[in-house]
Amino acid sequence: MSWAVDAAVLTLPDGTKVAGIAACYCGSVAEGERMLGPLKTLGTPVVDQMGPTSYTAVQTMLDASYPSGIQHYWKSSFLQDISDNAIDTMIAQCGSRPTPMCHGLLEYQLGGAVGRIDRDATAFAARDAQHAFLSLGVCAEPAEAKRCAQWARESWQAMQPFSTGGVYVNYLGPVVDEGAERIRAAYGAEKYQRLLALKEKYDPTNLFRLNQNIRPITTAGI
């Protein structure tokens, strides 16, 4: 059995600002209702779609919110914990969103099976991380993209006092935007050096250099 909860500060299509919760429990329906039922007591929900569903439906439930062609800019960090100050900061930042599609997101209860794997077994470093924060600068019009990206950067910066300093590597943008130090933060200093040695050995010309690229020293100028 496993479960996870995401919380987001959102704007509905009619302009209403809301706090949204997306939860998933993998197991029996009865146990899922027991585990996630308390979420329904937090207040009177505007919309309640929590109930039994398929795994494939869970995997696609956010697709409609991110249609092809819209503009995206993400910044993310793992958090030490979700303190009152962190929540207040996130809400304050979301109060100045440049477009209704921009939002802040908290991922809760990471770890689980991921956390039980030996830390040295793979390149992934943050197996003890429990939470992640994302600021998502999203808009439909390319002309708004610059403002949304700036908002996402400022929101991310405001949340850094609560950060572990690490980040999930798949939440990073291109190196030219995020910077090489963010790649190191994703893997940790020791693992980054091991990966750099592998890069030097197997890809010294930096043929594979898109996304979160570890550049070999011999081609650091690429």
N, C-alpha and C positions, 0 to 999 in steps of 0.2 A: 504494500500500500504506500502511496505517496500523495502529498498535497502541496499546493503552492498558492500564493495570493499576490496579486498586483494591485496597487492603488494608484489612481491618477487624478489629477485636477484637470477637468475637461470643460468644454463649452458645447452644449447641445445645439443642433441645427437651428433652434428657435432663439438662440442667444443666451439661454439659461446656463449659468456657471454651476457646475456640480462636482462632487467628489465621486469617482467611480471605482468600483471594486470588481476585479475579475478573479475568480477562484476556480481551482480545479482539484478534485480529489479522485484518485484512481484506486478503486476498490468497490466494496459492496455499497449499494444505494443507501441502506440503513446506516452504515457507518459514516458515509459521506454526509448524510443529513445531520448526524450527531456532531460531526466535526465542524461543518460549515454553517450549521443552523444559527449559531450565535451572531453571525454577521448580519442576519436579518433583524436583529434586535437593536442595532445601532441607531435606528431611526426609521422613519417612513420612507421607503425608497420611491423615487420617481418612476423607475422601471425595475422590475424584478424578473430576470430571465434565468435564475438559478434553478437547475433541475437536472435530471439524468440526461445524458447526451452521449454521442459517440466520440471516440478519440479523434477521428478525422474532422469532426465538426469543431472540436476545440482548436485544432491546428489551423483552421481557416476562419475562426470567428472574428478576427480583426481585419480581414482582408478588405472588407467594404470601406473601412475607415482610411485605408491607404491605397487608393486606386492608382493605377498606372498613370504616370505623367505629372503627378504632383511633386513639389519641391521638398526635399528633406535635408535637415542638418542635425546631427546628433552629437551630444557630448555626454559622457558617462563616467561614473566612478563607483567602486565598491564603498560601502559605508561601514564605519565602526559599529554603529547602532542607529536605530531610528528614535532619536531623542525628541523631546518637545521643541527644542530649539531648531532642530533639523526640519521638523514639520512646519514650524512657523516660518522659517526661511523659504521653504519650498512654496508655501501658500503666498507669501509676499511677492516672490518672483513671478508666480503665475498671475498675480494681479496686474502685471504690466505687459502681458503678452501682446505682441503686435498684430497677430491674427487669431481668430477663434480656433484655428486648427493647431496652434502651438500648445504644447502641454508638458507637464512634468509627470514623471512616473517613478514609483517605488516598487522594486521587486523584493518580496518578502519570503523568508524561509528558503534560502538557497541551501546548499550543502546536501544533506541526505546521502544517497548512494555516491554522489560525486565526492562528498567529504570523507567517505570511508576508504577511498583509494589512496594508496601510498603517495605522499606529496612528491616523491622523487621518481614516480613511475612514468610520468608524462611531462610534456612541456607546460601544461596548465599549472599555474602557481597558486591560485587563490582558492584552494580547496576548503579553507576554513571560513571563507566569506559567507555571511548570512544575508546580506542585503545589497542591493544595487540601486543607484539613482540615475535617471536619464532625463536630460532636458532635450526636448524635441522641437526644433524650429521647423514647422511644417506650414506650407501655404500652397494655394492653387496657382497663383500667378508668379511667373519668374521675376517680375519687377519687385515683388515683396521678399524675395529670397534673402537678400543681403540683410534686411532688418531682422528677419527671423533667425538667421545664423548668428547675428550679433546678440540677440536676446538669449539664444541657447548658450553661447559662450559666457555671458554675464551670469546667467542662472547657475551654470556649472561652477563658475568661479566662486559664487556666493556659498555654494554647498561644500567647498573644499575643506573648511574647518572640521567637517564631520567625516571626511574621506579617509580610507586606509592608505591612500596613495596608489592603490592598484586599480585595474580596470579589466573588464572582459574584452579580449582582443577582437572579437567579432563585432563589438560596438564602436570600434575605432574607424575613423575615416582614413583617407590616404595619408601617407607620411608627410607629403608636402603641406598638408593642412594641420595634422595633429602634432607632428614633430617626432623625431627619433626617440626622445626621452619618454614619450608615452608608450612606445613599443617596449622599451625596457621596463616600464612600470607594469605592463601587462604580463610579462614573463618573470620579472624579478631579475636582479643583477646576475646571479649565478647561472640561472637557466638561459638568460640572454646570451651570456658568453659561450655556453655550450652550443646554442643554436647558431651563433655567429661562426663558430669553428666548423659546424656542418655546412653552413652556407659557403664558407671559403673553400671547403673541400669539394662540394658537389655542384655549386653554381657560382664559380668565381667571376663569371662575366655578368652576373645579375640578370640573367634571362627572365627569371620569374620575379618581377618587381612591382606588381600591382597590389592594391589594397595595403595590408599592414606589412610592409616589406622590411626585412632585415638586410641591410646593404652590406656586402662584403667590403672589408677595408680596402682591398685592391681596386674597387670600383666605387668608392664612396662619393665620387662626383656625379654619378648617374642619377 
